[in-house]
Amino acid sequence: MTETALDPSTLPLKTPAPDAQVRRFTETLPTTLPPESLWAELTRALLSSRDAVLWANDVSTVSTLRPPLAEGSVLAEQIQPGGAVLHYRLVRFEPPRLLEYASLQSHHLAGGAVVSVEHSAGTTTLRWQGEYRGTEPQLALLDRFRAAFFASLATQLRRLEAAR
């Protein structure tokens, strides 16, 4: 009997277990980039992070399974080096300022985040606010991943600024 791979685009959103713990986070990365440039780099990364500067490719890579980016698109994130592939669905997509994603049933954690490009008083900010639910050991792994991811993302953002 041949095993067929499950199409991630058919998966429902992950629902948390009744006894799941919760972890909320907010990361803000101020930048000198204009908001339209930051949005363009963010969406380029979500289409294929290997072809973009603005992603923490040393921590994870991401791509859109069936471009273009739109509400309902499925993103595949591979934890590096060569780790698990996690799937998310864009549940809101409001260019050029906001997107929201949620984890699919195959993910270890239930949850997701809102990513926004904000501009006020001459400053642009990439804001990433999320919430995940799972067991405490799963959330502890998430904490370590988040720390590495956002430190690397900040470095990549500085690289983009320097190239301007």
C-alpha positions as CSV (number, residue, x, y, z in Angstrom):
1,M,0.0,0.0,0.0
2,T,1.4,3.4,-0.9
3,E,1.3,6.2,1.6
4,T,0.1,9.5,0.3
5,A,1.2,12.8,1.8
6,L,-1.5,14.9,3.4
7,D,-2.1,18.3,1.7
8,P,-1.6,20.9,4.4
9,S,-4.0,23.3,2.7
10,T,-6.9,20.9,3.6
11,L,-6.1,21.0,7.3
12,P,-8.3,22.9,9.8
13,L,-6.9,25.3,12.3
14,K,-5.3,23.7,15.4
15,T,-7.6,23.8,18.4
16,P,-6.0,23.9,21.9
17,A,-6.5,21.1,24.4
18,P,-8.8,22.0,27.3
19,D,-5.9,22.0,29.8
20,A,-3.4,23.8,27.5
21,Q,-1.2,26.5,29.0
22,V,-1.0,29.9,27.2
23,R,2.0,32.0,26.2
24,R,1.5,35.5,24.8
25,F,4.2,37.6,23.3
26,T,4.9,41.0,21.7
27,E,8.0,41.7,19.7
28,T,8.7,45.2,18.3
29,L,11.5,46.0,15.9
30,P,11.8,49.7,15.1
31,T,13.5,50.5,11.7
32,T,14.6,53.4,9.5
33,L,13.0,51.6,6.5
34,P,9.9,53.3,5.0
35,P,6.8,51.3,5.8
36,E,6.2,50.3,2.1
37,S,9.8,48.9,1.9
38,L,9.4,47.0,5.1
39,W,6.0,45.5,3.9
40,A,7.6,44.5,0.6
41,E,10.5,42.8,2.3
42,L,8.2,41.0,4.7
43,T,5.9,39.7,2.0
44,R,8.9,38.7,-0.1
45,A,10.2,36.6,2.8
46,L,6.8,34.9,3.3
47,L,6.7,33.9,-0.3
48,S,10.2,32.4,-0.1
49,S,12.5,33.4,2.7
50,R,15.5,31.9,1.0
51,D,15.1,34.7,-1.6
52,A,14.8,37.5,0.9
53,V,17.0,39.3,3.4
54,L,14.3,39.9,6.1
55,W,14.0,36.5,7.7
56,A,15.9,34.5,10.3
57,N,16.9,31.8,7.8
58,D,19.5,30.4,10.2
59,V,16.6,29.6,12.6
60,S,13.8,28.8,10.2
61,T,12.8,29.1,6.5
62,V,9.3,29.9,5.3
63,S,7.5,29.8,2.0
64,T,4.0,30.1,0.6
65,L,2.7,26.7,-0.7
66,R,0.7,28.3,-3.5
67,P,1.5,31.9,-4.2
68,P,0.4,34.7,-4.3
69,L,-0.1,35.7,-0.7
70,A,-3.7,36.2,0.2
71,E,-6.2,35.4,2.9
72,G,-6.4,31.6,3.1
73,S,-2.8,31.1,1.9
74,V,-0.8,28.3,3.6
75,L,2.7,29.0,4.8
76,A,5.2,26.2,5.5
77,E,7.9,27.0,8.0
78,Q,10.9,24.6,8.4
79,I,12.8,24.8,11.6
80,Q,16.6,24.8,10.9
81,P,18.7,22.9,10.6
82,G,16.4,20.4,8.8
83,G,13.8,20.2,11.5
84,A,10.1,19.9,11.6
85,V,7.9,21.6,9.0
86,L,5.1,23.6,10.6
87,H,2.0,24.9,8.7
88,Y,0.0,28.1,9.1
89,R,-2.9,29.7,7.3
90,L,-3.2,33.4,6.7
91,V,-6.5,34.3,8.3
92,R,-6.2,38.0,7.6
93,F,-4.2,39.8,4.9
94,E,-4.5,43.5,4.7
95,P,-1.6,45.0,2.6
96,P,0.4,47.0,3.2
97,R,0.0,47.0,7.0
98,L,-1.2,43.8,8.6
99,L,-1.4,40.0,8.4
100,E,-2.6,37.4,10.8
101,Y,-1.7,33.7,10.7
102,A,-2.9,30.7,12.7
103,S,-1.4,27.2,13.1
104,L,-2.9,24.3,11.3
105,Q,-3.9,20.9,12.8
106,S,-0.5,19.4,12.1
107,H,1.3,22.0,14.4
108,H,2.4,21.1,17.9
109,L,0.9,24.3,19.3
110,A,-2.5,26.0,18.8
111,G,-2.3,29.7,18.1
112,G,-0.7,32.3,15.8
113,A,0.1,36.0,15.6
114,V,-0.7,39.3,14.0
115,V,2.2,40.9,12.2
116,S,1.9,44.7,11.5
117,V,3.9,47.4,9.9
118,E,3.2,50.6,11.8
119,H,4.4,54.1,11.0
120,S,4.2,57.1,13.4
121,A,6.2,60.3,13.9
122,G,8.7,59.2,11.2
123,T,9.4,55.8,12.8
124,T,8.4,52.5,11.2
125,T,7.9,49.5,13.5
126,L,7.5,45.8,12.7
127,R,5.2,44.5,15.5
128,W,4.7,40.7,16.0
129,Q,2.0,39.9,18.6
130,G,1.0,36.3,19.2
131,E,-0.5,33.7,21.5
132,Y,0.2,30.0,21.6
133,R,-1.3,27.2,23.7
134,G,0.2,23.9,24.5
135,T,2.0,22.0,27.3
136,E,4.6,23.8,29.4
137,P,7.5,21.9,27.8
138,Q,6.2,22.8,24.3
139,L,5.9,26.5,25.4
140,A,9.4,26.4,26.8
141,L,10.7,25.3,23.4
142,L,8.7,28.1,21.8
143,D,10.4,30.6,24.2
144,R,13.8,29.5,23.1
145,F,12.8,29.5,19.4
146,R,11.3,33.0,19.7
147,A,14.4,34.4,21.3
148,A,16.7,33.0,18.6
149,F,14.3,33.9,15.8
150,F,13.7,37.6,16.8
151,A,17.4,38.2,17.6
152,S,18.3,36.9,14.1
153,L,15.4,38.9,12.5
154,A,16.7,42.1,14.2
155,T,20.1,41.4,12.7
156,Q,18.6,41.0,9.2
157,L,16.6,44.2,9.6
158,R,19.8,46.1,10.4
159,R,21.4,44.5,7.3
160,L,18.5,45.8,5.2
161,E,18.9,49.3,6.7
162,A,22.6,49.3,5.9
163,A,22.0,48.4,2.3
164,R,19.7,51.4,1.8
